[in-house]
């Protein structure tokens, strides 16, 4: 689960980075082209980029979230498959135990059934452990996703900060 999430998150983050760089490059190329472009460039150095530029990062964030949904889905499929295998193995163990008890001669069958009851409790415990692990994995996955999304939001704030003008930066320094 860890490696699938990490690889998927890295891919989504790389897509986010490529997308916001591409969007910002296109935006700046268009904004700073032509006769008025040079004047806008100077104005932006002092006043910062317009708020519409910040919206570009939110579009890239949407791409990240969409890609992460796919990652979460594939990791959930892995978890479901592995836990399904564990539950199937427990069920198979129960069946095998019953089959072995049924093979016992009549004089040993009662002893075998008592022993099987002991094992039935252990199978129940094992099944409960698998269910608990399932819940824990879902919580872990949710926490990892939340942490990854928070990192993206922090990165967006840094990128927006970098686009602020000298006037805003000077105001912050004075304050």
PASEBA-1860 file (N, C-alpha, C; in nm, 3 decimals):
! residues 175
1> XXXXXXXX> 0.082/-0.118/0.000/0.000/0.000/0.000/0.087/0.125/0.000 ~ 0.188/0.125/0.084/0.276/0.243/0.095/0.342/0.276/-0.038 ~ 0.400/0.175/-0.100/0.473/0.202/-0.224/0.377/0.245/-0.336 ~ 0.259/0.185/-0.342/0.161/0.225/-0.445/0.115/0.368/-0.422 ~ 0.091/0.405/-0.297/0.048/0.542/-0.267/0.161/0.640/-0.299 ~ 0.281/0.609/-0.254/0.395/0.699/-0.274/0.422/0.722/-0.422 ~ 0.422/0.615/-0.500/0.446/0.628/-0.644/0.333/0.706/-0.710 ~ 0.210/0.678/-0.674/0.097/0.748/-0.732/0.095/0.895/-0.694
9> XXXXXXXX> 0.127/0.925/-0.569/0.128/1.064/-0.523/0.238/1.142/-0.594 ~ 0.354/1.079/-0.613/0.464/1.145/-0.684/0.423/1.177/-0.828 ~ 0.356/1.083/-0.890/0.310/1.105/-1.027/0.209/1.219/-1.032 ~ 0.116/1.222/-0.938/0.016/1.330/-0.932/0.083/1.464/-0.903 ~ 0.182/1.464/-0.813/0.254/1.588/-0.782/0.332/1.637/-0.903 ~ 0.396/1.546/-0.974/0.469/1.584/-1.095/0.374/1.643/-1.200 ~ 0.256/1.584/-1.213/0.156/1.636/-1.307/0.111/1.776/-1.264 ~ 0.091/1.795/-1.133/0.053/1.925/-1.079/0.160/2.029/-1.113
17> XXXXXXXX> 0.286/1.994/-1.087/0.396/2.087/-1.112/0.407/2.122/-1.260 ~ 0.402/2.021/-1.345/0.412/2.046/-1.489/0.294/2.132/-1.536 ~ 0.175/2.104/-1.484/0.057/2.177/-1.525/0.063/2.323/-1.483 ~ 0.099/2.349/-1.357/0.099/2.490/-1.313/0.212/2.567/-1.380 ~ 0.323/2.503/-1.407/0.432/2.573/-1.479/0.389/2.605/-1.622 ~ 0.324/2.511/-1.685/0.277/2.532/-1.822/0.172/2.643/-1.827 ~ 0.076/2.637/-1.735/-0.029/2.740/-1.731/0.030/2.879/-1.706 ~ 0.124/2.887/-1.612/0.182/3.017/-1.578/0.267/3.070/-1.694
25> XXXXXXXX> 0.339/2.981/-1.761/0.420/3.023/-1.876/0.330/3.079/-1.985 ~ 0.222/3.009/-2.016/0.129/3.056/-2.120/0.068/3.191/-2.079 ~ 0.031/3.200/-1.951/-0.030/3.323/-1.901/0.068/3.440/-1.914 ~ 0.190/3.420/-1.869/0.289/3.528/-1.875/0.329/3.560/-2.019 ~ 0.342/3.458/-2.102/0.375/3.483/-2.243/0.269/3.572/-2.307 ~ 0.143/3.543/-2.279/0.034/3.620/-2.336/0.029/3.760/-2.274 ~ 0.046/3.766/-2.141/0.036/3.892/-2.069/0.148/3.989/-2.107 ~ 0.267/3.938/-2.127/0.382/4.024/-2.150/0.418/4.039/-2.298
33> XXXXXXXX> 0.334/3.990/-2.386/0.365/4.003/-2.529/0.310/4.137/-2.580 ~ 0.359/4.175/-2.690/0.311/4.298/-2.756/0.366/4.424/-2.694 ~ 0.314/4.535/-2.743/0.360/4.666/-2.702/0.333/4.694/-2.554 ~ 0.216/4.656/-2.508/0.178/4.682/-2.369/0.242/4.583/-2.272 ~ 0.294/4.474/-2.323/0.350/4.369/-2.238/0.463/4.415/-2.149 ~ 0.552/4.495/-2.203/0.666/4.543/-2.124/0.619/4.629/-2.007 ~ 0.519/4.711/-2.032/0.464/4.796/-1.927/0.398/4.712/-1.819 ~ 0.323/4.607/-1.862/0.260/4.518/-1.764/0.366/4.445/-1.681
41> XXXXXXXX> 0.475/4.409/-1.746/0.582/4.338/-1.675/0.638/4.428/-1.563 ~ 0.666/4.552/-1.594/0.718/4.646/-1.494/0.615/4.667/-1.383 ~ 0.488/4.687/-1.421/0.382/4.704/-1.323/0.373/4.583/-1.231 ~ 0.380/4.462/-1.290/0.369/4.339/-1.211/0.486/4.323/-1.114 ~ 0.602/4.372/-1.151/0.717/4.363/-1.061/0.692/4.443/-0.934 ~ 0.621/4.555/-0.947/0.592/4.637/-0.831/0.461/4.599/-0.762 ~ 0.357/4.576/-0.842/0.224/4.552/-0.785/0.192/4.403/-0.770 ~ 0.267/4.319/-0.835/0.239/4.176/-0.831/0.144/4.135/-0.943
49> XXXXXXXX> 0.137/4.006/-0.964/0.047/3.955/-1.067/-0.098/3.974/-1.023 ~ -0.188/3.990/-1.118/-0.331/4.000/-1.082/-0.381/3.871/-1.017 ~ -0.493/3.883/-0.946/-0.551/3.766/-0.877/-0.586/3.654/-0.973 ~ -0.613/3.687/-1.098/-0.647/3.582/-1.195/-0.532/3.482/-1.212 ~ -0.410/3.528/-1.188/-0.295/3.437/-1.198/-0.298/3.332/-1.087 ~ -0.349/3.372/-0.969/-0.359/3.276/-0.859/-0.456/3.163/-0.891 ~ -0.557/3.194/-0.972/-0.657/3.093/-1.009/-0.594/2.981/-1.092 ~ -0.486/3.010/-1.159/-0.418/2.907/-1.240/-0.371/2.791/-1.151
57> XXXXXXXX> -0.325/2.825/-1.032/-0.278/2.721/-0.939/-0.394/2.633/-0.892 ~ -0.511/2.695/-0.876/-0.627/2.618/-0.833/-0.671/2.519/-0.941 ~ -0.654/2.557/-1.066/-0.684/2.464/-1.175/-0.589/2.345/-1.172 ~ -0.463/2.373/-1.145/-0.365/2.265/-1.135/-0.392/2.178/-1.013 ~ -0.442/2.239/-0.907/-0.478/2.163/-0.787/-0.591/2.066/-0.819 ~ -0.687/2.110/-0.900/-0.797/2.022/-0.941/-0.743/1.899/-1.015 ~ -0.644/1.921/-1.098/-0.581/1.809/-1.169/-0.517/1.713/-1.070 ~ -0.447/1.768/-0.971/-0.384/1.686/-0.868/-0.488/1.602/-0.794
65> XXXXXXXX> -0.597/1.666/-0.754/-0.703/1.595/-0.681/-0.762/1.483/-0.767 ~ -0.784/1.511/-0.894/-0.839/1.409/-0.983/-0.744/1.290/-0.996 ~ -0.617/1.319/-1.009/-0.519/1.210/-1.019/-0.509/1.133/-0.888 ~ -0.520/1.204/-0.777/-0.513/1.137/-0.646/-0.635/1.049/-0.622 ~ -0.748/1.086/-0.677/-0.866/0.999/-0.666/-0.839/0.864/-0.731 ~ -0.771/0.868/-0.844/-0.734/0.745/-0.913/-0.635/0.664/-0.828 ~ -0.540/0.733/-0.768/-0.441/0.666/-0.682/-0.512/0.602/-0.563 ~ -0.599/0.677/-0.498/-0.672/0.626/-0.381/-0.754/0.504/-0.421
73> XXXXXXXX> -0.817/0.511/-0.536/-0.898/0.400/-0.583/-0.813/0.275/-0.606 ~ -0.697/0.292/-0.668/-0.611/0.176/-0.694/-0.553/0.119/-0.564 ~ -0.518/0.206/-0.471/-0.468/0.158/-0.341/-0.580/0.087/-0.266 ~ -0.700/0.141/-0.273/-0.814/0.076/-0.207/-0.840/-0.062/-0.269 ~ -0.822/-0.073/-0.400/-0.837/-0.203/-0.466/-0.732/-0.302/-0.416 ~ -0.609/-0.254/-0.399/-0.501/-0.340/-0.347/-0.536/-0.387/-0.206 ~ -0.579/-0.293/-0.122/-0.616/-0.326/0.015/-0.729/-0.428/0.015 ~ -0.831/-0.401/-0.064/-0.945/-0.491/-0.071/-0.906/-0.631/-0.116
81> XXXXXXXX> -0.821/-0.637/-0.216/-0.778/-0.768/-0.268/-0.698/-0.845/-0.164 ~ -0.605/-0.778/-0.098/-0.521/-0.846/0.001/-0.602/-0.889/0.124 ~ -0.691/-0.802/0.168/-0.774/-0.839/0.283/-0.872/-0.950/0.244 ~ -0.918/-0.946/0.119/-1.004/-1.053/0.069/-0.931/-1.187/0.069 ~ -0.803/-1.183/0.031/-0.721/-1.306/0.034/-0.707/-1.358/0.177 ~ -0.685/-1.267/0.269/-0.670/-1.307/0.410/-0.799/-1.370/0.461 ~ -0.913/-1.308/0.430/-1.040/-1.363/0.475/-1.069/-1.497/0.409 ~ -1.033/-1.508/0.282/-1.053/-1.636/0.211/-0.966/-1.745/0.274
89> XXXXXXXX> -0.845/-1.708/0.314/-0.756/-1.807/0.376/-0.811/-1.851/0.513 ~ -0.869/-1.759/0.586/-0.931/-1.794/0.714/-1.048/-1.889/0.689 ~ -1.131/-1.858/0.592/-1.245/-1.945/0.561/-1.196/-2.083/0.517 ~ -1.089/-2.084/0.439/-1.033/-2.212/0.394/-0.981/-2.291/0.514 ~ -0.919/-2.223/0.609/-0.870/-2.289/0.730/-0.985/-2.350/0.810 ~ -1.093/-2.276/0.821/-1.212/-2.329/0.890/-1.262/-2.457/0.820 ~ -1.270/-2.450/0.688/-1.318/-2.564/0.610/-1.225/-2.684/0.624 ~ -1.095/-2.657/0.617/-0.997/-2.766/0.631/-1.005/-2.829/0.769
97> XXXXXXXX> -1.022/-2.747/0.871/-1.032/-2.798/1.007/-1.156/-2.887/1.020 ~ -1.268/-2.839/0.967/-1.392/-2.918/0.973/-1.374/-3.051/0.899 ~ -1.308/-3.045/0.785/-1.286/-3.168/0.707/-1.200/-3.267/0.785 ~ -1.098/-3.216/0.855/-1.011/-3.305/0.934/-1.086/-3.367/1.051 ~ -1.171/-3.287/1.114/-1.250/-3.339/1.226/-1.347/-3.446/1.175 ~ -1.407/-3.421/1.059/-1.501/-3.518/1.002/-1.432/-3.649/0.964 ~ -1.302/-3.647/0.938/-1.227/-3.769/0.903/-1.194/-3.855/1.025 ~ -1.202/-3.795/1.143/-1.164/-3.869/1.263/-1.258/-3.988/1.287
105> XXXXXXXX> -1.203/-4.095/1.346/-1.288/-4.208/1.384/-1.391/-4.162/1.488 ~ -1.498/-4.231/1.499/-1.609/-4.194/1.588/-1.563/-4.174/1.732 ~ -1.471/-4.259/1.781/-1.427/-4.248/1.921/-1.344/-4.123/1.947 ~ -1.283/-4.065/1.843/-1.201/-3.942/1.860/-1.274/-3.816/1.813 ~ -1.387/-3.834/1.752/-1.457/-3.719/1.693/-1.496/-3.616/1.798 ~ -1.544/-3.660/1.915/-1.585/-3.564/2.018/-1.465/-3.481/2.064 ~ -1.351/-3.547/2.083/-1.229/-3.475/2.120/-1.190/-3.376/2.009 ~ -1.199/-3.419/1.886/-1.168/-3.333/1.771/-1.261/-3.213/1.762
113> XXXXXXXX> -1.390/-3.234/1.790/-1.486/-3.124/1.785/-1.458/-3.021/1.895 ~ -1.417/-3.068/2.011/-1.382/-2.975/2.120/-1.259/-2.894/2.082 ~ -1.161/-2.961/2.025/-1.041/-2.890/1.981/-1.076/-2.790/1.870 ~ -1.168/-2.830/1.783/-1.210/-2.742/1.673/-1.279/-2.617/1.726 ~ -1.354/-2.631/1.836/-1.420/-2.514/1.895/-1.315/-2.414/1.944 ~ -1.205/-2.466/2.001/-1.095/-2.380/2.043/-1.039/-2.303/1.923 ~ -1.019/-2.379/1.815/-0.966/-2.316/1.694/-1.066/-2.219/1.632 ~ -1.194/-2.246/1.644/-1.296/-2.156/1.590/-1.282/-2.018/1.654
121> XXXXXXXX> -1.257/-2.016/1.784/-1.235/-1.888/1.852/-1.111/-1.817/1.800 ~ -1.007/-1.894/1.770/-0.885/-1.834/1.716/-0.909/-1.781/1.574 ~ -0.990/-1.854/1.497/-1.026/-1.804/1.364/-1.107/-1.675/1.376 ~ -1.198/-1.669/1.474/-1.277/-1.548/1.496/-1.185/-1.430/1.533 ~ -1.089/-1.457/1.620/-0.992/-1.353/1.659/-0.913/-1.305/1.538 ~ -0.872/-1.400/1.456/-0.794/-1.366/1.337/-0.879/-1.282/1.240 ~ -1.003/-1.319/1.225/-1.093/-1.243/1.137/-1.115/-1.103/1.192 ~ -1.130/-1.090/1.322/-1.146/-0.958/1.385/-1.020/-0.873/1.362
129> XXXXXXXX> -0.904/-0.936/1.371/-0.778/-0.865/1.347/-0.771/-0.815/1.203 ~ -0.814/-0.897/1.110/-0.816/-0.856/0.969/-0.910/-0.737/0.950 ~ -1.027/-0.740/1.013/-1.122/-0.629/1.003/-1.065/-0.501/1.064 ~ -0.998/-0.515/1.179/-0.935/-0.398/1.242/-0.827/-0.340/1.152 ~ -0.749/-0.428/1.093/-0.642/-0.385/1.003/-0.701/-0.311/0.884 ~ -0.814/-0.358/0.835/-0.881/-0.293/0.724/-0.917/-0.149/0.760 ~ -0.976/-0.130/0.877/-1.013/0.004/0.922/-0.888/0.091/0.940 ~ -0.783/0.033/0.995/-0.659/0.107/1.018/-0.597/0.150/0.885
137> XXXXXXXX> -0.599/0.062/0.786/-0.542/0.096/0.656/-0.621/0.208/0.589 ~ -0.752/0.206/0.602/-0.835/0.312/0.545/-0.802/0.445/0.613 ~ -0.788/0.444/0.745/-0.753/0.567/0.817/-0.614/0.616/0.777 ~ -0.519/0.525/0.766/-0.384/0.562/0.724/-0.384/0.625/0.585 ~ -0.462/0.565/0.496/-0.472/0.617/0.360/-0.532/0.757/0.359 ~ -0.635/0.777/0.439/-0.698/0.909/0.448/-0.601/1.013/0.503 ~ -0.523/0.974/0.604/-0.426/1.067/0.662/-0.316/1.101/0.562 ~ -0.270/1.001/0.488/-0.166/1.028/0.388/-0.217/1.121/0.280
145> XXXXXXXX> -0.342/1.099/0.238/-0.400/1.185/0.135/-0.413/1.328/0.186 ~ -0.462/1.343/0.307/-0.477/1.477/0.366/-0.342/1.547/0.378 ~ -0.241/1.474/0.423/-0.107/1.533/0.435/-0.053/1.575/0.298 ~ -0.073/1.490/0.198/-0.024/1.521/0.063/-0.096/1.644/0.007 ~ -0.227/1.653/0.029/-0.303/1.768/-0.020/-0.261/1.896/0.054 ~ -0.233/1.884/0.182/-0.184/2.001/0.257/-0.050/2.049/0.201 ~ 0.036/1.956/0.162/0.165/1.995/0.103/0.144/2.070/-0.029 ~ 0.047/2.024/-0.107/0.017/2.093/-0.233/-0.034/2.234/-0.203
153> XXXXXXXX> -0.121/2.247/-0.105/-0.173/2.379/-0.068/-0.062/2.471/-0.018 ~ 0.032/2.416/0.057/0.148/2.496/0.103/0.232/2.541/-0.016 ~ 0.251/2.449/-0.111/0.329/2.484/-0.230/0.260/2.595/-0.309 ~ 0.129/2.587/-0.319/0.053/2.691/-0.390/0.072/2.826/-0.321 ~ 0.067/2.826/-0.188/0.087/2.952/-0.115/0.226/3.009/-0.143 ~ 0.327/2.924/-0.146/0.464/2.970/-0.176/0.473/3.027/-0.317 ~ 0.409/2.960/-0.411/0.411/3.007/-0.549/0.339/3.141/-0.561 ~ 0.227/3.154/-0.492/0.154/3.281/-0.495/0.236/3.392/-0.429
161> XXXXXXXX> 0.305/3.356/-0.323/0.392/3.453/-0.253/0.502/3.502/-0.347 ~ 0.557/3.411/-0.426/0.664/3.448/-0.518/0.613/3.544/-0.625 ~ 0.484/3.543/-0.654/0.428/3.630/-0.757/0.385/3.767/-0.704 ~ 0.404/3.788/-0.575/0.368/3.918/-0.518/0.469/4.023/-0.563 ~ 0.423/4.146/-0.567/0.508/4.255/-0.611/0.594/4.311/-0.499 ~ 0.685/4.398/-0.538/0.777/4.460/-0.443/0.702/4.546/-0.340 ~ 0.593/4.608/-0.381/0.517/4.693/-0.289/0.458/4.609/-0.176 ~ 0.396/4.496/-0.210/0.338/4.408/-0.108/0.446/4.351/-0.017
169> XXXXXXX> 0.559/4.317/-0.074/0.668/4.262/0.006/0.724/4.368/0.100 ~ 0.730/4.491/0.053/0.778/4.600/0.138/0.680/4.627/0.252 ~ 0.549/4.622/0.222/0.448/4.641/0.326/0.464/4.535/0.435 ~ 0.483/4.411/0.392/0.498/4.302/0.489/0.623/4.322/0.573 ~ 0.732/4.369/0.511/0.855/4.391/0.584/0.839/4.502/0.689 ~ 0.765/4.605/0.654/0.741/4.714/0.747/0.654/4.670/0.863 ~ 0.550/4.593/0.832/0.459/4.543/0.936/0.535/4.449/1.025
END
